[in-house]
Amino acid sequence: MPEPGPTIGDVATAAGVSRATVSRAFGRPGMLRQETVEHVLTVAGRLGYTPNRVAQALSTGRFANLAVVVPDIANPFFPPLIRAAQGRADRAGFAVFLGDADEDPEREDVLLRQLGTQVEGFVLASSRMTDDRIRAHAGRRPLVLVNRDVPGIPRVLIDTTRGVTEAVEHLAGLGHRAIAYLSGPAGSWSNSQRKRAVRRAAQRRGLTVQTLAARRPTFDAGRQSVPALLASGATAVVAFDDLMAQGVLAGLAERGVAVPAGLSVVGCDDVLAAQAYPPLTTVSARSAEAGTAAVELLTGRLASGATMADTRLLLDTALVIRATTGPPGH
C-alpha cells in the first residue's frame, strides 16, 4: 500500500501554527494576514500536502467551488472572461464550474438552481433573466454580475458608451450621414447601452439611424443582415459585437461589396478584430479584466463573510480604428 501523504497536522507542526490556521489558509485566507497565508502555503507545498476538499466541505459546509454562467460560450467575448475568472479563482483556492445558458433565460434560471447546491457563489455574465429572478438567486447565494446593472447587487460593467460614441463621431467625421445599428439580443444590457449611445451621438451630429434587429449575436445573423443593410441606404453600420460584424464582412464579400468603399463596418468588443479581413474597426473590450474583477469581488465577500455591498465597478472603453471604415462611396 502507498504511504499516507502529509496531514494537516504535519503542516501545522512544520509551519509552527495551529491546525485551524492551516485550514483557514486553504479555505478562508481572508481571515489571516497575507504573510501567514503565504508561509503556510509555502510549507504545505514543500511537504507535498494537498487539502482534502471533500473533508473540508463536510466539516465546514464550504465546497470551495464557484460557478461562472455565460449566455453563449461560443461567442469569442466570453472565453477571455472565463479564463481570467478561473485564474483568479484558482489563486484564491476555488474551483470553477462553467454554465452555458444558450441565450435562454429559462435555461439560465435552471442552471443557477442546479449549481446552487454545489457552489458557494456565482459570477453571472450578461444575464438574460429578469431583475426579479436575478435578485431571487442573489438571495440564496452570493452573486456578482458582469454587464448587467441591477441595483443592490455587486456588478462589473464594461461601459461602451464612450467607445460607441467615438465610433459615431468617427463616421460623421468621414462624411457619413446615414448609419445603421445592427442590434443584439433584446434582453442584453450591453445592447441597450450601445443602441442608446449610437442614437444620442447620431442625433448630436445630425445623422439618421436605422436599427436592424437580430435575435442572437452570431456570425450567421450578421451575414444574413446584409441584404437589409444594403437596402437601408446606410453607408456605415455599427454592429452589436465583432462576431456579427465579421458576419457582415462575409456577407458583403459574397455580394462583391467592397469595404469600406461600399459600406463602412464597426464592431464592438475587439475580439479577433485584428485577425478579420479587412482588419475591423471596433470598440475595445475588457472582458478579461471584468472576469478578474468579478471573482475578486465574490471571493472577497466569501472570505470576509460580509454581506454583498452595492458595488458598481465601471470599465471604460475606446474606439480602435483599423481598415473597415472610410469615407462613404459614390
N, C-alpha and C positions, 0 to 999 in steps of 0.2 A: 504493500500500500504506500502511496506517496506520503511524504512527511507533511504534517499540517503547516500552513503558512503562518506568518506572524499575526498576532492578535492585536486587538485594540489596547490590551494591557501592555503588550511588548512595546508598542509605540509610545504609550504614556510614560512608561519607565525610562525609555531611551531619551524622550524629549523633556523629562523632568516636569511633567504636567499631570493633571488628573485624567481619568478616562472620560469624564464629562467634557473636558476641554477638547480632547481628540474628536469626540463625537460632534461637538459644535463646529470644529474646524472644517469638517466634511459636510455637515448637514445645515448649519446655521452660522456661517462665517461672519455675518454682520454683527453677531453678539460679542465678537472678540476683537482685540486690536489687530491691525493688519500684520504687524511683526510676529504676533503669536501664531496667527494662521499660517504665515509663510514658514515659520520654524517647524510647526507640526507637520505640514505637508512635505517639507524637505526631509525630515526624519522618516516619515512614512514611506516616501519614495526610496530612500536609502535601504530601508528594511524590506521593501517589496510588498508593503501592506496595501490591500485593496478592501475598501469597506463593503460589507455585506448589505446590499441595498434592500433585500427582502427583510432582513432582520431589522434594519433601520425603520422600514415602513411599518412593521408590526409594532415596534416599541414606541414610535413617535407619531404614527398616523401620517407621516410625510413620505411620499414616494420619490421625491426629487425628480419629478417629470414636469415639463411644461408642454403646452401644445401651441403650435402656430397654424392658424387656419387662414387659407387664402381662397379667393374665388376661382382662380384658374391657374394651376401650376404650370401649364404650357405657355402662359404669357411670359415673355422674357423679362418683364419688370420684376417678377416675384423671386426667381432663383437667387439674385444677389441679396435680397432682403432675407430670404430663408437661410442662406449660408452665413450671413453676418449674425443673424439671431442665434443660430446654432452654435457658432463660435463663442459668442458672449455667454450663452447659457452653459456651455461646456466649462468655461473658465470659472463659472460660479458653482459648478458641481451638479448641474442639472442635465438630464437627457431631454431630447425634444421629440415629441410626436408631431407628425405633419398631417393636416387635413385639407383636402381639395373639395370645395363646395360646388364646383362645376357651374358657377354663376347662378345657383339656385338657392334662394333664401330659406326654403324649407329644408333642403339638404344641410345647409349651414346650421340651422337650428338643431337638427338631429345629431350632427357631428359634435356640437358642443355638449349636448345632453349625454351622449355616449362616452365621450372622452372625459367628462367631468368627474367620473368615479376613479380615474386613473392618473390625473394630473393635479398639480397644485395651483395652476393658473394658466391664463390664455393670453396670447398675442393674436388679436383678431384684425386682419388686414383687409381694407376695402370692403367692409361688410355690406351685404345686400339686405340684411334684416332691418326691420323697423326699429326705431329708437326704443320702443317699449320692450321688444324682445331682447335687445342688447342689454337694457337695464335689468331685465329679469335674470339673465345669465350672470351679469356682474354682481348680482345679489347673492349668487351661490358660490362663485369662485372669483378670486382676484382676476381682473381683466384689464388689458391695455389695448387701446385701439390704434391702428395706423390708417391714416387717410379716411377717417370718419369722425365727425365733430359732434359728439354727444356730451352736452354739459353734465358735469358731475363725475365723469369717467376719465381717467388719465388717457391722453391721446397724443400721438405724434403725427403732425400734419405736414406733408410736403406742399408748401404754398406755391402753386404755379402761377398765381396772379401776375407777378412781376414778369416772369418769363413769357407768358402768353401775351401780355400787354406789349412787351418788347417785340414779339413776333408780328403783331398787327401794325405797330409803328414802323417796323422794318418794311413790311409790304406796302404800306402807304407811302413811305419814302421812295420806294422803287417805282411808284406810279400806279399801283393797283387801286381801282375804285370799287370793284365788286368782288367780294370774297365769300367763301363758304366755310362753315364749320361742320366737320364730319363727326357726329355725336357718338358718345359711348353709351353704356347702359343707363337706363333711366334712373335706377336706384343708386348710382355711383355719386358719392360726394365730390370726387375729383372731376367728374363730368360736369356737374352743376357749376363748380367753381370755374372751370375752363370756359364753358359756354358763356357764363356771365362776363368773364374778363374779355372775351372776344367781342361781345356786343357793346360793352362800355367803351373799349378802346376804339372800335369802329365808329361808334357814334361821335366820339370826340373828334375824329379825323374826317367825318362826313362820308364814310364808306358804307355801302349796302352789304348786308349779311344775310345769307340763306343758311338755315340749319337742315342738314340731311341726317336722318336718324338711322342708326344701325342697332340691331338687337344685342349683338355681342361684339366686343373689341377683338376681332380676329383678322388675319390676313385675307381670308376669303371675303369678309364683309367689306374691307377696303377695296378689294379688286372688283366686287360686284357693284360698288357705288359709282364707278367711273362713268357709265352712261348718264346717270343723273347729274353728276358733276359737270360733264361736258354740255349737257342740255341747259344747265342753270345760268349760263352766261358768266359765271365767276371766272376770274383769271388766276385765282390762287385759292388754296384750301388749307385750313388748319385742321389736322386730324386729331382725334382724341388721344391717340398714342402712336408710337413708332410702328407697331405691328400693323395697324390699319393704314398708316402712311406708306409702308412698304407694299401693302396690297394695292394701294392706289398707283404706285410707281409701276408695278407689274401690269395692272390693267391698262395704263396709259401706253406702256411699251407694246402690248398686244395690238393696240389700235394705231400704232405708229405716231403717237403724240409725243413730241419732244418735251423734255423737262430741263430747264424751266421755261423755254420759249413758248410752249403750248399751254402749260399750266405750272405755276409755282406750287410747291408742296412743302408744308411744315408739319413735323411730327411733334411728339411730346414724350419725354422720359429719357431720351438719349440712350436707348438700349439697342446696341448693334447698329446705330445710325451711321457711324463712320464706315461700317462694312457694306452698307447699301450702295447701289449704283443707280444714279449718281449719289455720292455721299449726302446724307439727308440733313437739311437744316432742321433743328429741333430745339425743344426746351429741355434744359438739363434736368437730370433726375438725381435723387439722393436716397435711393431705395436701401442701399446697404447701411447708410447712416441711420435711416429710420428703423431698420431691424435691430441694430445695436442699441439705439436709444430706448426702444420699446422694451427690450429684455432687461436693460438696466433699471428702468422704472419698476418692472414687475419683480425682479429678484431683490431689489432694494426693499420693496414693501414686504416680501416674504421673509427676508432676513430680520427686519425690524419688528414685524408683527403689527405695524401701524395700519390704520385704515387708509384706503386709497384716497389720495388728495386729488382735487380738481386741477390736475396739471395739464397745461396745454402748450406743447412744445412745437414751435414752427421752424421748419427748414426752408430757407428761401431758394429761389431758382433764377436762372438767367437764360437768355437765348444763345444758342450755339449756331453760328452761320456757316453753312457749308455750300454745296453746289446746287441745291434744288430750288433756290429762289433767285429770281432776276426780274427785270422789267417785263411788263406784260407784252405778249407778242402782238403783231399787227396782221 
